[in-house]
Structure formats: structure tokens, C-alpha cells
Amino acid sequence: MKSHTARRPLVPLLKTLARACVLAAALFPALAAHPLPESVVIALKPDKNPDKMLAEREGLSAALGKILGRPVRVIVPLSATVIIEGLANGSIDLGWLSATDMVRARDAGAADLLLVGEIDGRRDYSSLWLCLADKPYESIKDLRGKPVAFASLTSTSGHLIPRLDLKKQGLIQRDPAEFFGAGNVWFGTGYMSAVERVLSGEAEAAAVSDYVFEKDQYMTPGQKARVRILARQGPVPTHVMAVSARLDAAARESLRDALLKFTASGSPLCEAVFTSPLVPADATAHLQPIVEALAILPPP
């Protein structure tokens, strides 16, 4: 009995500690959130001609800097992984990512979805396999044992969706090399790196987004004339603008409003950089096809 009675005073203390833990859990996210920085950093993926991207970076910096009333620096890291790391540590405020990259960033607690691209009124598009126009291939099945190029390891339209299509056709279980052959699967640093692989004859086909071939932001007329569509698969959720999870609600709202104002201005630069207007969207609904695809076919 004495032992039981001696422990009773601990009960109120434990309750107090429990309340303190709950309060701390509620407060720490708010304490960790940061206001809009004096200089905003936006990261784009390296998926175009470098010279063309330089001009777009300068234009985007000037346009958004004017709207936000502060300097904006646009950078092009080597990969989406670097962008996600920057969003996580706060060195990058906004990142233009594929839907697959966005799922990775969200799952890592690095970023949240702010806006999505809307191409011709749609929030999805197709993935393409491109080959040289004079090749005799009639379908992807004709490429067994031949070299191919994927846009990048983390690309949605340039890797995940075409790989998922290969599985659905029964051509692979998981690894593209099962069908194309060991040493015949190459991953680039963006759409054009894969296209250039086909143009040089180093790959028989390249997996890219439909707008790489069907719009004018990526390929020159001469490049387009040399290739054709071999296969189409999808749908693919459009790219998204991710915002660093470290930024507070007010900062996110300022950045979202600035991007929407930039889109509403009708500037050709918006389509040049993002291929489409930026619009609000439900993050869960937009990313769900990728979540389901990754559940069927995890990254290699």
C-alpha cells in the first residue's frame, strides 16, 4: 500500500509533462517556419538547351522580382535530387519538379505542392518514345536488345510512365534492361539529353514528354524533322511548382500570388519556362497516379 500511495503524486506530474509535450509538438512547426526571404531562389530542372535556359532564367528573375518587390535568383541545378535537397535545407524556396519528384519531396518532408501546370486546359499529358524518322520500327516491341535513352532517372514522362508501360505490356518485370539488354539503357539529365542521344545514333529511341516534340520550347524545326513518334503512353500528371516546407504560410501565399499574377500577365515567358500556365490544384488528387504507379513499380 505504501508503495502504491507513494506513486500517486507522480500522476499529476506525468499529466503536466504530457500536456507540455503536446504543446511543444504544436509549437515547433510554427517556430521552424520561416518568413519570405529577402532574396528568393527558384530552381528549374536542366531539361533544355543551356543557352536557351540562360535567357529564360534572366527573364523570369526580372519578371518575378518586379512582382515580389525583391531580388529573385533562378538557378538550374544538375538534378532534381539537388533541388529537393535545397528545398529541404532552405537554400531553395521554389522548385519546378516533375510529379514523381514532387512525391519524393513530399515524402521526405522537404516541400509541398504550390501550383501545377495546365497544358491546353489539361493537368496531364502523354509520354512519348521518339525514334529517327527513317527507322523501320512499328512499336516499342521492335526495340528488344537495342539501346534506348530515358530523359532522367527521376523523370515521370521520361522514365516512370514508359517503364510502367513496358511492365503492363509484359516486356519487363521491373528493370528496362530485361528487355533492352544489359548496357543498353541510358539515363540523361533532361529531355534534350535523351533526344540528342537519338539524333547522334547512340540510342534507337528516347522517352520524353509529348510537348518536347509537339511544342516549340525544346526542339528546333531541323531536329523535329529528323524524328517521329514511335509510341505514346500515359497519362502523366503535369509538372508542379514545389515550395519549401521551411517557409511559413504567409511566405507561401506571397509566392503563390506572385506566380499566379505572372501567369495572368499572359507573358510568353510563362509558357517558355513552364510550358503552361500555373494553376492551383489539390495535391493529393494530382499526385495520386504517381503514388499508384510507384506502388506497382518502385524506382530501380
DAPEBEL-V29836 format. One record per pair of residues at least 4 apart in sequence whose C-alpha atoms are under 7 Angstrom apart, sorted by sequence separation. I is the first residue (numbers start at 1). J is the second residue. D is the distance in whole Angstrom. If there is no record, write none. Layout:
i = {I	I}
j = {J	J}
d = {D	D}
//
This chain:
i = {1	2	3	4	10	11	12	13	14	15	16	17	18	19	20	21	22	23	24	27	28	29	49	50	51	52	53	54	55	56	57	58	59	60	61	62	63	64	65	78	79	80	81	82	83	84	85	86	87	97	98	99	100	101	102	103	104	105	106	118	119	138	151	155	156	157	158	159	160	161	162	163	164	165	166	167	172	176	177	180	189	190	191	192	193	194	195	196	197	198	208	210	211	219	220	221	222	223	247	248	249	250	251	252	253	254	255	256	257	258	259	260	261	268	269	270	271	282	283	284	287	288	289	290	291	292	293	294	48	65	77	86	87	97	105	106	118	137	154	155	156	157	166	167	177	180	188	197	198	219	247	271	65	77	86	87	105	106	117	152	153	166	167	172	188	197	198	212	213	270	271	65	151	152	167	172	177	198	212	263	270	64	150	151	171	177	198	150	176	61	195	213	61	83	194	61	163	263	263	57	191	260	80	84	88	87	88	87	84	46	127	39	40	41	42	43	44	45	46	127	38	39	40	41	42	43	44	45	46	39	40	41	42	43	147	43	45	127	145	146	153	45	127	144	145	146	152	144	145	148	149	150	151	152	143	147	148	149	150	151	152	146	147	148	149	150	151	152	151	43	151	151	151	150	149	162	149	159	43	158	237	42	158	41	42	43	44	45	157	158	41	42	43	44	157	40	41	42	43	101	100	149	100	148	217	100	147	148	149	150	151	98	99	147	148	149	150	151	98	146	148	149	132	131	165	162	131	161	131	130	131	129	130	129	130	129	128	129	157	127	128	127	128	127	128	126	127	126	125	140	139	140	138	139	133	132	133	132	133	131	132	130	131	130	131	130	131	129	130	128	129	129	128	129	128	127	128	126	127	126	127	126	126	127	79	125	126	124	125	124	125	124	125	123	124	123	118	117	116	117	116	117	174	116	115	116	175	115	113	114	113	114	113	114	112	113	111	112	111	112	111	112	164	110	111	110	109	99	99	99	102	98	99	47	48	97	98	114	46	47	48	96	97	46	47	48	96	97	47	96	97	95	96	94	95	94	95	94	93	94	93	90	88	90	87	88	119	118	117	118	117	118	117	118	116	117	115	116	115	116	115	116	115	48	113	103	99	68	100	67	99	64	36	34	35	33	34	35	32	33	34	33	36	35	56}
j = {5	6	7	8	14	15	16	17	18	19	20	21	22	23	24	25	26	27	28	31	32	33	53	54	55	56	57	58	59	60	61	62	63	64	65	66	67	68	69	82	83	84	85	86	87	88	89	90	91	101	102	103	104	105	106	107	108	109	110	122	123	142	155	159	160	161	162	163	164	165	166	167	168	169	170	171	176	180	181	184	193	194	195	196	197	198	199	200	201	202	212	214	215	223	224	225	226	227	251	252	253	254	255	256	257	258	259	260	261	262	263	264	265	272	273	274	275	286	287	288	291	292	293	294	295	296	297	298	53	70	82	91	92	102	110	111	123	142	159	160	161	162	171	172	182	185	193	202	203	224	252	276	71	83	92	93	111	112	123	158	159	172	173	178	194	203	204	218	219	276	277	72	158	159	174	179	184	205	219	270	277	72	158	159	179	185	206	159	185	72	206	224	73	95	206	74	176	277	278	74	208	278	101	105	110	110	111	111	110	76	157	70	71	72	73	74	75	76	77	158	70	71	72	73	74	75	76	77	78	72	73	74	75	76	180	77	79	161	179	180	187	80	162	179	180	181	187	180	181	184	185	186	187	188	180	184	185	186	187	188	189	184	185	186	187	188	189	190	190	83	191	193	194	194	194	207	197	207	92	207	286	92	208	92	93	94	95	96	208	209	93	94	95	96	209	93	94	95	96	154	154	203	155	203	272	156	203	204	205	206	207	155	156	204	205	206	207	208	156	204	206	207	198	198	233	233	204	234	205	205	206	205	206	206	207	207	207	208	236	207	208	208	209	209	210	209	210	210	210	230	230	231	230	231	226	226	227	227	228	227	228	227	228	228	229	229	230	229	230	229	230	231	231	232	232	232	233	232	233	233	234	234	235	236	189	235	236	235	236	236	237	237	238	237	238	238	238	238	238	239	239	240	297	240	240	241	300	241	240	241	241	242	242	243	242	243	242	243	243	244	244	245	297	244	245	245	245	237	238	239	242	239	240	189	190	239	240	256	189	190	191	239	240	190	191	192	240	241	192	241	242	241	242	241	242	242	243	243	243	244	244	244	244	246	244	245	276	276	276	277	277	278	278	279	278	279	278	279	279	280	280	281	281	218	283	287	287	258	290	258	290	258	247	246	247	246	247	248	246	247	248	248	251	251	273}
d = {6	6	7	7	6	6	6	6	6	6	6	6	6	6	6	6	6	6	6	6	6	6	6	6	7	6	6	6	6	6	6	6	6	6	6	6	7	6	6	7	7	6	6	6	6	6	6	6	6	6	6	6	6	6	6	6	6	6	6	5	6	7	6	5	5	5	7	6	6	6	6	6	6	6	6	6	6	6	5	6	6	7	6	6	6	7	6	6	6	6	7	6	5	6	6	6	7	7	6	6	6	6	6	6	6	6	6	6	6	6	6	6	6	6	6	6	4	6	6	6	6	6	6	6	6	7	6	5	6	5	6	5	5	6	5	5	5	6	7	7	6	7	5	5	5	7	5	5	5	6	6	5	5	7	5	6	5	6	6	6	6	6	6	6	6	5	6	5	7	7	6	5	5	7	7	6	7	6	7	6	7	7	5	7	6	6	6	6	7	5	6	7	6	6	5	6	7	6	6	6	6	7	7	6	4	6	7	6	7	6	5	6	6	6	6	6	6	6	7	7	6	5	5	5	5	5	5	7	7	6	6	6	6	6	6	7	7	7	6	5	6	6	7	6	4	7	5	5	5	6	6	6	6	5	7	4	5	5	5	5	5	6	6	6	6	6	6	6	5	6	5	7	5	6	5	7	7	7	7	5	6	6	4	5	6	6	6	7	6	6	5	5	5	5	5	6	7	6	6	6	7	6	7	5	6	6	5	5	6	6	6	6	7	6	5	5	5	6	6	7	6	6	7	7	7	7	6	6	4	5	7	6	5	5	7	5	6	7	6	7	5	6	6	5	6	6	6	5	7	7	6	7	7	6	5	6	4	4	5	5	6	6	6	6	7	5	6	6	5	7	5	5	6	6	5	6	6	7	5	6	6	5	5	7	7	6	6	6	5	5	7	4	7	6	5	5	7	6	7	6	6	6	7	4	6	6	7	5	7	6	6	5	5	6	6	6	6	5	5	7	4	6	7	6	4	5	7	6	7	5	7	4	6	7	7	6	6	7	7	4	7	7	5	6	5	6	6	6	6	5	7	6	6	7	5	6	7	5	6	6	5	7	6	6	5	7	5	6	5	6	6	6	5	7	5	6	6	5	5	6	5	6	6	6	6	7	6	6	6	6	7	7	7	6	6	5	5	6	7	5	5	5	5	5	6}
//
